[in-house]
């Protein structure tokens, strides 16, 4: 679980497995949620995407969130976004 925006967010059942597989740290998910560089809304899925450039990873991480359920669905690196 993660506290952000005055809400307690739970994790989708496979999120932790995905983070481990993709080598994404939970701290990076938290950073994207608390201080995103960009927030997008997907009309097709109804989910929000929080993007954050992570210096340690030299890439941006995207955190996909179901705001109605206060659930973090998944996270992945954005391809082609490097500094």
Secondary structure in CASP SS format (residue, H / E / C, confidence):
PFRMAT SS
TARGET T0000
AUTHOR 0000-0000-0000
METHOD secondary structure of the structure
MODEL  1
X C 1.00
X E 1.00
X E 1.00
X E 1.00
X C 1.00
X C 1.00
X E 1.00
X E 1.00
X E 1.00
X E 1.00
X E 1.00
X C 1.00
X C 1.00
X C 1.00
X H 1.00
X H 1.00
X H 1.00
X H 1.00
X H 1.00
X H 1.00
X H 1.00
X H 1.00
X C 1.00
X C 1.00
X C 1.00
X H 1.00
X H 1.00
X H 1.00
X H 1.00
X H 1.00
X H 1.00
X H 1.00
X H 1.00
X H 1.00
X C 1.00
X C 1.00
X C 1.00
X E 1.00
X E 1.00
X E 1.00
X E 1.00
X E 1.00
X C 1.00
X C 1.00
X C 1.00
X C 1.00
X E 1.00
X E 1.00
X E 1.00
X E 1.00
X E 1.00
X E 1.00
X E 1.00
X E 1.00
X C 1.00
X C 1.00
X C 1.00
X C 1.00
X E 1.00
X E 1.00
X E 1.00
X E 1.00
X E 1.00
X E 1.00
X E 1.00
X E 1.00
X C 1.00
X C 1.00
X C 1.00
X C 1.00
X E 1.00
X E 1.00
X E 1.00
X E 1.00
X E 1.00
X E 1.00
X E 1.00
X C 1.00
X C 1.00
X C 1.00
X C 1.00
X C 1.00
X C 1.00
END
